[in-house]
Amino acid sequence: MSRPIQIVEVGPRDGLQNEATALEVDQKVEFIGRLEACGARRIEAVSFVNPRRVPQMAGAEEVMAALPANPAASRIGLVLNMRGWDRCLAAGCDEANVVVCASDGFGIRNQGAPVADQVRTMTEIAARQAVEGGPPLSLTISVAFGDPFDGEVSEDQVAAIAREAALAGIGEIALGDTIGVADPWMVRRRTEAVRKAAPDARLRMHFHDTRNTGLANAFASVAAGVDVLDASCGGLGGCPFAPAATGNIGTEDLVYMLERAGFETGLDLGGLIETARWASGLLGKAPASSLARAGGFP
């Protein structure tokens, strides 16, 4: 248990999109800067969604313009459609993370389009990127373990999207437990199914802790050979289009678990705890992560 595990920090995007308090551009920039000072090297920094639908994500271009250059860090922009891709390209993001929902119920409410249309958009973005250039693409399959409106999501649904992503040349595929319904055994089965559908893609996992299974699911992913996990500093997060959505697994909780076991994350646990408390203070709430409350050990 000494292999490196890469943590993609999603606090500045997923962590903020469902909060009652919307941070200002300079506060978002400071949040990202603090995370990079803790060693975060891939950060989901902004989301190119319509700010009328998700006002907490307003100012994406201003955030990217205000961030100081950092060759060691990769700032990721979330993209839902071709308009989002154009904005991401113009803003100079280092990576673009395209989202496709695994089922129509959530897809229509979250992105205004059924799954088939979202897959078509993903393919078109990948084709444009291949011809015109632009930041590397990854795909997140959201509600990959369950949909708040359609209920259970089958492995076949998820595998079919992963197969299309592989055909489009997308090199990294994340499975998103958007509403926190997965269990460790389900994670193992779904990981195997996606590996069969997209054998050359790198897998990434994105867990919410809505039902207190997030860290167990992260453990199951690592045991299955996954080396990239999303997490949110302070356990911030949630989705404005998913009822009763709560935060992602806390970055500091995940770092503590992994490093106690001997894995390497390259992240400063003390700095993450301090940043979690700072960000939660800006939002006027207690941090959701356990380490931000209890501290590290020893």
C-alpha positions in Angstrom: 0.0 0.0 0.0 2.5 2.5 -1.1 1.3 3.5 -4.6 0.4 7.2 -5.2 -3.3 8.1 -5.3 -4.2 11.3 -7.1 -6.9 13.4 -5.6 -8.8 15.8 -7.8 -10.0 18.7 -5.6 -13.5 19.7 -6.5 -14.3 22.1 -3.7 -14.2 25.3 -5.7 -16.8 23.9 -8.1 -18.9 21.0 -6.7 -18.2 22.3 -3.2 -19.8 25.7 -3.8 -22.6 25.1 -6.3 -25.3 24.2 -3.8 -24.4 26.7 -1.0 -26.8 29.4 0.1 -23.9 31.8 0.2 -22.2 32.6 -3.1 -18.6 33.5 -2.8 -17.1 36.5 -4.6 -14.5 36.0 -7.4 -11.6 37.0 -5.1 -12.7 34.5 -2.4 -12.9 31.7 -5.0 -9.4 32.6 -6.2 -8.1 32.6 -2.7 -9.8 29.2 -2.1 -8.0 27.7 -5.2 -4.7 29.3 -4.1 -4.9 27.8 -0.6 -5.7 24.4 -2.1 -2.7 24.6 -4.5 -0.5 25.6 -1.5 -1.6 22.4 0.2 -0.3 20.5 -2.8 -3.5 20.1 -5.0 -2.4 19.6 -8.5 -5.7 19.0 -10.3 -8.5 21.3 -9.2 -12.0 21.6 -10.6 -11.9 25.4 -10.5 -14.9 26.7 -12.4 -18.1 25.6 -14.1 -19.3 27.0 -17.4 -23.0 26.6 -16.7 -25.7 29.3 -17.1 -25.3 31.5 -14.0 -29.1 32.1 -14.0 -29.5 28.4 -13.3 -26.6 28.1 -10.9 -25.7 31.6 -9.6 -23.0 30.2 -7.3 -21.0 29.4 -10.4 -21.1 32.9 -11.9 -17.8 34.6 -12.7 -16.0 31.6 -14.2 -14.1 33.7 -16.7 -13.2 36.3 -14.0 -11.8 33.5 -11.7 -9.7 32.0 -14.4 -8.3 35.4 -15.4 -7.5 36.3 -11.8 -5.6 33.1 -11.0 -1.8 33.5 -11.0 0.1 31.2 -13.3 1.0 27.9 -11.7 2.8 25.5 -14.1 2.5 22.7 -11.4 -1.3 22.9 -11.3 -4.1 22.0 -13.7 -7.3 24.1 -13.4 -10.3 22.2 -14.7 -13.5 23.7 -16.2 -16.8 21.8 -16.1 -18.6 21.7 -19.4 -22.1 20.6 -20.1 -22.6 21.7 -23.8 -20.9 23.3 -26.8 -21.4 26.8 -25.4 -19.6 25.6 -22.2 -16.8 24.2 -24.3 -16.3 27.5 -26.2 -16.2 29.4 -22.9 -13.8 26.9 -21.4 -11.5 27.2 -24.4 -11.6 31.0 -24.3 -10.9 31.1 -20.5 -7.8 29.1 -20.9 -8.6 26.1 -18.7 -5.9 23.4 -18.5 -8.6 20.6 -18.7 -12.2 20.3 -19.6 -14.5 17.9 -17.7 -17.6 17.0 -19.8 -20.6 15.7 -17.9 -23.1 13.1 -19.2 -25.9 11.9 -17.0 -26.5 8.2 -16.9 -30.3 8.5 -17.0 -32.9 10.8 -18.5 -34.7 11.8 -15.3 -31.7 13.6 -13.9 -30.3 14.6 -17.3 -33.4 16.6 -18.3 -33.6 18.4 -15.0 -29.9 19.0 -14.6 -28.8 19.6 -18.2 -32.1 20.1 -20.1 -31.4 17.2 -22.4 -31.9 13.4 -22.4 -28.9 11.1 -22.3 -28.7 10.5 -26.1 -28.4 14.2 -26.7 -25.7 14.6 -24.1 -23.7 11.7 -25.5 -24.0 13.4 -29.0 -22.7 16.6 -27.5 -19.8 14.9 -25.8 -18.8 13.2 -29.1 -19.1 16.6 -31.0 -16.9 18.3 -28.4 -14.3 15.5 -28.6 -14.3 15.7 -32.4 -13.7 19.5 -32.2 -11.0 19.1 -29.7 -9.2 16.6 -31.9 -9.3 18.8 -34.9 -9.0 22.3 -33.5 -7.0 21.6 -30.3 -7.8 22.7 -26.8 -7.5 21.4 -23.3 -7.5 17.6 -22.6 -11.0 16.1 -22.0 -12.3 13.9 -19.3 -15.8 12.6 -18.8 -17.9 12.4 -15.7 -20.9 10.1 -15.8 -23.2 11.6 -13.2 -25.8 9.6 -11.3 -23.8 6.5 -12.3 -25.1 4.6 -9.3 -28.6 5.9 -8.9 -30.9 8.7 -10.1 -33.1 10.7 -7.7 -36.0 10.6 -10.2 -35.6 7.4 -12.2 -34.3 5.3 -9.3 -31.8 2.5 -10.0 -29.3 3.0 -12.9 -28.1 -0.2 -14.5 -24.5 -1.2 -15.2 -25.5 -1.4 -18.9 -26.5 2.2 -19.0 -23.2 3.3 -17.5 -21.1 1.0 -19.6 -22.8 2.2 -22.8 -21.8 5.8 -22.1 -18.3 4.8 -21.2 -18.0 2.9 -24.5 -19.1 6.0 -26.5 -16.5 8.1 -24.6 -13.8 5.6 -25.5 -14.8 5.6 -29.1 -14.6 9.4 -29.0 -11.0 9.2 -27.7 -11.7 10.5 -24.2 -8.9 9.2 -22.0 -10.3 9.6 -18.5 -13.8 8.5 -17.3 -15.1 9.3 -13.8 -18.1 7.6 -12.3 -20.1 10.0 -10.2 -22.2 8.9 -7.3 -24.0 12.3 -7.4 -26.6 11.5 -4.8 -24.6 9.2 -2.6 -26.4 5.8 -3.0 -23.5 3.5 -3.9 -22.1 0.7 -1.7 -18.6 -0.8 -1.9 -19.7 -4.0 -3.7 -21.6 -2.0 -6.3 -18.6 0.1 -6.8 -16.5 -2.9 -7.5 -19.0 -4.3 -10.0 -19.4 -1.0 -11.8 -15.7 -0.5 -12.0 -15.3 -3.9 -13.7 -18.1 -3.1 -16.2 -16.6 0.2 -17.2 -13.2 -1.3 -17.6 -14.6 -3.9 -20.0 -16.4 -1.1 -22.0 -13.4 1.3 -22.1 -10.3 -0.8 -21.4 -7.8 2.0 -22.3 -9.4 4.7 -20.2 -8.1 5.8 -16.8 -10.9 5.5 -14.2 -11.7 8.2 -11.7 -14.3 8.0 -8.9 -16.5 10.8 -7.5 -18.4 10.0 -4.3 -20.9 12.0 -2.2 -21.3 11.0 1.4 -25.1 11.5 1.6 -25.6 8.1 3.2 -22.3 7.8 5.0 -20.7 5.3 2.5 -18.4 7.7 0.8 -15.1 6.6 2.3 -16.0 3.0 2.2 -16.7 3.4 -1.6 -13.3 5.2 -1.9 -11.6 2.2 -0.2 -13.4 -0.2 -2.6 -12.2 1.9 -5.6 -8.6 1.9 -4.4 -8.8 -1.9 -3.7 -10.1 -2.3 -7.3 -7.0 -0.5 -8.6 -8.4 3.0 -9.2 -5.7 5.6 -8.7 -7.7 8.9 -9.1 -10.4 10.1 -6.7 -12.4 13.3 -6.5 -12.9 15.0 -3.1 -13.9 18.3 -1.7 -12.1 20.2 1.0 -14.3 20.4 4.1 -16.8 17.9 2.7 -18.5 20.8 0.9 -20.8 20.0 -2.0 -24.1 19.0 -3.3 -26.3 19.5 -6.4 -29.0 22.1 -6.8 -31.0 19.7 -9.0 -30.8 16.6 -6.7 -33.2 16.6 -3.7 -31.4 16.2 -0.3 -28.0 16.3 -1.9 -25.1 16.6 0.5 -21.4 17.1 0.1 -18.5 15.1 -1.4 -16.2 13.1 0.7 -13.9 15.5 2.5 -10.4 15.8 1.0 -8.8 15.8 4.4 -10.8 12.7 5.5 -9.7 10.9 2.3 -6.1 12.0 2.7 -6.0 10.8 6.4 -7.4 7.4 5.5 -5.0 6.8 2.6 -1.9 8.1 4.2 -2.5 6.2 7.4 -2.5 3.1 5.2 0.8 4.1 3.5 -0.5 5.5 0.2 1.0 8.8 -1.1 -1.3 11.8 -1.9 1.2 14.7 -1.9 -1.2 16.8 0.1 -0.6 18.7 3.3 -3.2 17.4 5.8 -2.8 20.2 8.3 -3.2 22.8 5.5 -6.3 21.1 4.2 -7.9 21.2 7.7 -7.1 24.9 8.0 -8.5 25.6 4.6 -11.6 23.6 5.3 -12.3 25.6 8.4 -11.6 28.9 6.5 -13.9 28.1 3.6 -16.7 26.9 5.9 -16.4 30.1 7.9 -16.9 32.1 4.7 -20.0 30.1 4.0 -21.3 30.5 7.6 -21.4 26.8 8.5 -19.5 24.1 10.3 -17.3 21.9 8.1 -18.9 18.6 7.2 -15.6 16.6 7.2 -14.6 14.7 10.3 -10.9 15.8 10.2 -11.9 19.5 10.1 -13.7 18.9 13.4 -11.4 16.3 15.1 -8.0 17.2 13.7 -5.4 14.7 12.6 -3.6 11.9 14.5 -1.0 11.6 16.0 
